[in-house]
Amino acid sequence: MAERMFDLLAPALTRVSADGSGAVLIDGTLGAGGHTEYFLTRLTGLTVHAIDRDTAAIDIARERLGRLSTRVHFHHARYDEVADVARSAGLHTVDGVLLDLGVSSMQLDRADRGFAYSVDAPLDMRMNADDELTAADVLNTYDHGALARVLSEYGEERFAGKIASAVLRARAVEPFTTSGRLVELLYATIPAATRRTGGHPAKRTFQALRIEVNHELDSLRGVIPASLDLLEVGGRLAVMSYQSLEDRIVKRDFARMVRNTTPAGLPVDLPGTAARFALVTRGAEQADEAEREANPRSAPVRIRAIERVASDGGE
């Protein structure tokens, strides 16, 4: 959905020059570099600061973007560290921020990373290989209550308690090391009627483990306000969410930022109460049928965008 993201962010990136000269975009979720490549190719004057917590992703993107290397700067960091990244790069404001949330296609396609439940692989799921906590650690060390909470809160799994009980029984016999054994346990634990109608029985558990290992929702809660603080007036933030937990956080934060806090009934806005941001998208946009057929992974995507319309002083 690179074209739609471009359409949403281009008005902010071309305010000064049609080719993006002088504009700065932060790609907070570099991945394999597809979005950054698209923007740099379409806007030949644009500069991109690209962030990823995965050094393997940065290496792949660096090679992919070699011909564009003079206009892209790579940063090994979590996206909620965007303010620190900007500060280290000497940036006080930027014109756009792009966030493509969740696990990247590159990570899903690397069997050894353990993100996919379709292949037997080590239960890792770390986006940053330098982090300590793995999915195996969660399964093998969390008590029943903590594990059930993770599965329920982050996977919205109806059978969280039942799965947690099964995991504790299984790990008492042998610790979990690979995804195949976990998938077998989930097939055996989740009722057959649910398996027939609720999609792959491992989907919700794998999502929950990945979010827990990488503290994804905590990072998301941090990156939205930090990104909005960086935007120049006229600058935009666009976010692609892949599951309801992410989209609810984005929706809530956007709604809060576009709210006018002047008490009802007053004829004019009080100083400092006018909204500093305005929604660019109305509700969450989804991929059209053609996009879903061409790219099945776009089916769950929800897109939201917001623009800064006034400075902190409300001017």
C-alpha positions in Angstrom: 0.0 0.0 0.0 3.0 2.2 -0.6 1.1 4.4 -3.1 -1.7 5.2 -0.6 0.9 6.1 2.0 2.6 8.3 -0.5 -0.7 10.1 -1.3 -1.3 10.8 2.3 2.2 12.1 3.1 3.1 13.8 -0.2 1.2 17.1 0.5 3.4 17.6 3.6 6.6 16.6 1.8 6.1 18.8 -1.2 5.0 22.0 0.5 8.2 23.8 -0.4 9.3 22.0 -3.5 7.5 19.6 -5.8 10.4 17.1 -5.7 10.6 17.2 -1.9 13.8 19.2 -1.8 14.4 20.4 1.8 11.8 18.0 3.2 12.5 15.3 5.8 10.6 12.1 6.3 11.1 9.7 9.2 10.4 6.1 8.3 10.0 4.7 11.8 9.6 1.1 10.6 12.2 0.6 7.8 11.9 -3.2 7.4 13.4 -4.2 4.0 13.2 -0.6 2.8 10.2 -0.8 0.5 8.5 2.4 1.7 11.7 4.4 1.9 12.6 3.3 -1.6 9.2 4.3 -3.0 9.3 7.8 -1.4 12.9 8.5 -2.4 12.2 7.4 -6.0 9.1 9.5 -6.3 10.5 12.6 -4.6 14.1 13.1 -5.9 14.9 15.8 -3.4 13.6 14.1 -0.3 15.7 13.1 2.7 14.7 10.1 4.8 15.8 9.1 8.2 15.0 5.4 8.6 14.7 3.6 11.9 14.6 -0.1 12.7 15.3 -2.2 15.8 16.4 -5.1 13.6 20.0 -4.9 12.4 19.4 -7.5 9.8 16.6 -5.4 8.3 19.0 -2.4 8.2 21.6 -4.4 6.4 19.1 -5.6 3.8 17.7 -2.1 3.3 21.1 -0.5 3.1 22.0 -2.8 0.2 18.6 -2.3 -1.5 18.9 1.5 -1.2 22.6 1.7 -2.3 21.9 3.9 -5.3 19.9 6.3 -3.1 22.4 6.3 -0.2 23.1 10.0 -0.2 19.5 10.8 0.8 18.8 8.1 3.4 20.2 7.9 6.9 19.9 4.6 8.9 19.3 4.5 12.7 19.4 1.3 14.8 16.7 2.1 17.4 13.1 1.4 18.4 10.6 3.7 16.8 9.5 5.1 20.1 13.1 6.5 20.4 12.2 8.8 17.4 12.9 12.0 19.5 16.4 10.8 20.4 17.0 9.8 16.8 15.9 13.2 15.6 18.0 15.0 18.2 21.1 13.0 17.3 20.6 13.9 13.6 20.2 17.6 14.4 16.5 17.7 13.5 14.2 20.0 15.4 11.2 19.3 13.2 10.3 17.0 10.3 7.7 17.1 7.6 6.4 13.6 7.8 6.5 10.4 9.8 5.5 7.0 8.5 4.8 4.0 10.7 4.1 0.5 9.3 3.4 -1.5 12.5 3.8 -5.1 13.4 6.1 -7.7 12.1 7.6 -7.1 8.7 7.3 -9.4 5.7 11.0 -9.9 5.8 10.8 -11.2 9.4 7.8 -13.4 8.6 9.7 -14.9 5.6 12.8 -15.7 7.8 11.9 -19.1 9.3 14.7 -19.0 11.8 13.2 -15.9 13.5 10.2 -17.9 14.7 7.5 -15.4 13.8 5.5 -17.7 11.5 3.4 -20.5 12.8 3.4 -22.3 9.4 6.9 -23.6 9.8 8.7 -25.3 12.7 11.4 -22.9 14.0 13.1 -21.8 17.2 10.7 -19.8 19.5 12.5 -16.6 19.2 10.3 -13.7 17.9 12.8 -10.9 18.8 12.8 -8.0 16.4 16.1 -7.0 17.9 18.4 -10.0 18.3 20.2 -8.1 21.1 17.2 -8.2 23.4 17.1 -10.9 26.0 13.5 -12.1 26.2 12.4 -14.7 23.7 9.0 -16.4 23.1 10.5 -19.5 24.6 11.3 -17.6 27.8 7.8 -16.4 28.1 6.3 -19.9 27.6 8.9 -21.6 29.9 9.1 -19.0 32.8 5.8 -17.1 33.1 3.4 -18.3 35.8 -0.2 -19.2 34.8 -1.6 -15.8 35.6 1.0 -13.9 33.7 0.8 -16.1 30.6 -3.0 -16.1 30.5 -2.9 -12.3 30.8 -0.5 -12.0 27.8 -2.6 -14.4 25.7 -5.9 -12.6 26.6 -4.7 -9.0 26.4 -2.4 -9.2 23.5 -3.9 -12.0 21.5 -7.6 -11.5 22.5 -7.6 -15.3 22.9 -10.9 -16.7 24.4 -9.1 -19.8 25.7 -6.2 -18.0 27.3 -6.5 -19.7 30.7 -7.0 -23.1 29.1 -3.9 -22.7 26.9 -1.8 -21.4 29.8 -2.7 -24.5 31.8 -1.8 -26.8 28.9 1.5 -24.9 28.5 2.4 -25.3 32.1 1.7 -29.1 32.0 3.7 -29.5 28.8 6.7 -27.5 30.0 6.9 -29.6 33.2 7.7 -32.5 30.9 10.0 -30.7 28.5 10.7 -26.9 28.0 9.4 -25.4 24.8 12.1 -24.7 22.2 10.3 -24.7 18.8 7.1 -23.4 17.3 6.0 -26.8 15.9 5.4 -28.2 19.4 3.4 -25.1 20.5 1.2 -25.3 17.4 0.5 -28.9 18.2 -0.5 -28.0 21.7 -2.8 -25.3 20.4 -4.5 -27.6 18.0 -5.1 -30.1 20.9 -6.3 -27.4 23.3 -8.6 -25.1 21.3 -12.0 -26.7 20.7 -12.6 -28.2 17.3 -15.6 -25.9 16.6 -13.5 -22.8 17.1 -10.7 -24.2 15.0 -13.1 -24.6 12.1 -14.4 -21.0 12.2 -11.8 -18.9 14.0 -8.9 -18.9 11.5 -5.6 -20.7 12.3 -5.6 -21.7 16.0 -2.1 -20.4 16.5 -2.6 -16.9 15.1 -3.7 -15.2 18.3 -1.1 -16.9 20.6 1.7 -16.1 18.2 0.6 -12.5 18.0 0.4 -12.3 21.8 3.9 -13.7 22.3 5.4 -11.4 19.7 3.9 -8.3 21.2 5.1 -9.4 24.7 8.6 -10.2 23.6 9.0 -6.9 21.7 6.9 -4.6 24.0 5.1 -3.5 20.9 2.1 -1.7 22.4 4.3 0.1 24.9 6.5 1.3 22.0 3.4 2.4 20.1 2.0 4.3 23.0 5.3 6.2 23.1 5.9 6.8 19.4 2.6 8.6 18.6 3.0 11.6 20.9 6.8 11.7 20.2 6.1 11.8 16.4 3.4 14.4 16.6 5.7 16.6 18.7 8.3 16.5 15.9 6.0 17.6 13.1 6.3 21.0 11.5 3.1 22.9 10.9 1.7 21.2 7.8 3.5 18.0 8.6 1.8 14.7 8.7 1.9 11.3 10.5 0.6 8.2 8.7 0.2 4.9 10.4 -0.6 1.4 9.1 -2.0 -1.0 11.8 -2.4 -4.7 11.4 -4.5 -5.6 14.4 -7.2 -4.1 16.5 -5.1 -3.5 19.5 -2.7 -1.2 17.5 -5.5 0.6 15.7 -7.4 1.4 19.0 -4.3 3.1 20.4 -3.8 5.1 17.2 -7.5 6.0 17.0 -7.5 7.1 20.7 -4.4 9.2 20.4 -5.5 10.9 17.2 -8.9 11.7 18.7 -7.3 13.3 21.7 -5.0 15.4 19.6 -7.8 16.9 17.4 -10.0 17.8 20.3 -10.8 21.4 21.0 -10.7 22.0 24.8 -12.6 25.3 24.9 -15.6 24.9 27.2 -18.9 24.5 25.2 -20.9 27.6 24.6 -18.1 30.1 24.4 -18.2 32.2 21.2 -14.4 32.0 20.5 -11.6 29.5 21.4 -9.7 30.3 24.6 -6.0 30.8 24.1 -4.2 27.4 24.0 -7.4 25.4 23.6 -7.7 25.2 19.8 -6.8 21.9 18.3 -3.3 21.7 16.9 -4.0 18.7 14.7 -6.6 17.7 12.2 -7.5 14.3 10.8 -6.5 13.6 7.2 -8.4 10.3 7.1 -12.0 9.9 8.3 -12.0 6.6 10.2 -9.6 3.8 9.3 -9.0 3.2 5.6 -8.6 -0.3 4.3 -7.1 -1.9 1.2 -9.4 -2.2 -1.7 -10.2 -5.5 -3.4 -7.5 -5.2 -6.0 -4.8 -4.5 -3.4 -5.9 -7.5 -1.3 -5.7 -9.8 -4.3 -2.3 -8.5 -5.3 -1.0 -8.4 -1.7 -2.9 -10.7 0.7 -1.0 -9.4 3.7 -2.7 -6.0 3.2 -6.1 -7.4 4.1 -6.0 -6.6 7.8 -4.4 -3.1 7.4 -6.0 0.0 8.9 -4.6 3.3 7.8 -4.9 6.6 9.7 -3.3 9.9 9.1 -3.1 13.3 10.9 -1.7 16.7 10.2 -0.4 19.4 12.4 -2.3 22.6 11.7 -1.0 24.9 14.4 2.1 25.3 16.6 2.1 24.5 20.3 1.2 28.1 20.9 -2.0 27.7 18.9 -0.9 30.1 16.3 
